[in-house]
């Protein structure tokens, strides 16, 4: 019930205004957000790189409804790529297609994302297309395919809680796509997504093993120690070294586990969000693991 309530709040304007307009709201969010400005995010990337982590940067924002806002987001991502290259930082970028106008015009998204990808290729880095709610899956995959980008330059995300994901993974693997596998963080109806956690986890494990067996380079994005253990077990049984895949984890979540995996020799990439449009992302992180809410509140009142 708490998860459902937090997802409901993630879409409401009143609590958004309450949190984002006050310094105490930003203090709560800073556990999961690298800051509101690019300079803040670059500092976090630099430190994570020094600690041995790879990074993917996410400029927060989604579901824009004006072409001008999509164009602005495109320019922001190009600026991010230029700064990452200029500073010699090891970071990819992750892009939400609705931030580049997918809710307005699919061709607009293709055009803007192509501009982002061309700058990324110039800097020899990688772009990951994030997956959003189920309403956008088909359009997101069409955009991904329309770009016809080299597969080691552009990848996409698949969510294990959707019933359709097994078919999507099979098709993407045939195309040589590099996939980031996640559980999924949006509120979805039971006719679209598995409503029970154990079924989501079972789907994740099956898709993960299919991806690891493909011979392509994929990312397993989870904080679930059992699933991480199963990935390591599968990799060792099939003689897959750390160069064959990576784990991805969110900034501010399970930090000790991130360090432990790194010490064991596995590749770990930290997903680092930044920007002023942090509210919806922040609430989804709380909904994914409601214990985070109690952790934040406990530490907030200690300050």
Secondary structure by P-SEA (a helix, b strand, c coil): caaaaaaaaaacaaaaaaccccaaaaaaaccccccccaaaaaaaaaaaaaacccbbbbccccccccaaaaaaaaaaaaaaaaaaaaacccbbbbbccccccccccaaaaaaaaaaaaaaaaaacbbbbbbbcccccaaaaaaaaaaaccccccccbbbbccccaaaaaaaaaaaacccccccccccccccccccccaaaaaaaaaaaaaaaaaccbbbbbccccaaaaaaaaaaaaaaccccccbbbbbccccaaaaaaaaaaabbbbbbbcccccccaaaaaaaaaacaaaaaaaaaaaaac
